[in-house]
């Protein structure tokens, strides 16, 4: 159960990061 939860976090982390990266770049450009 613990390992599954950790793996889920690892799989969900890269997705949002990829979506937040462009937002951060836009905010910096502004």
C-alpha positions in Angstrom: 0.0 0.0 0.0 2.8 2.4 0.9 4.8 1.6 -2.2 1.8 2.0 -4.4 1.1 5.4 -3.0 4.6 6.5 -3.5 4.7 5.3 -7.1 1.4 7.1 -7.7 3.0 10.4 -6.5 6.0 9.8 -8.8 3.7 9.2 -11.8 1.5 12.3 -11.0 4.5 14.6 -10.4 6.0 14.8 -13.9 2.6 15.5 -15.5 1.8 18.7 -13.5 5.4 19.8 -13.8 5.2 19.7 -17.6 2.0 21.7 -17.4 3.4 24.2 -14.9 6.7 24.8 -16.7 5.2 26.7 -19.6 3.1 28.7 -17.1 6.3 29.7 -15.1 8.0 30.7 -18.4 5.0 32.9 -19.3 5.0 34.5 -15.8 8.7 35.2 -16.1 8.3 36.7 -19.6 5.6 39.0 -18.3 
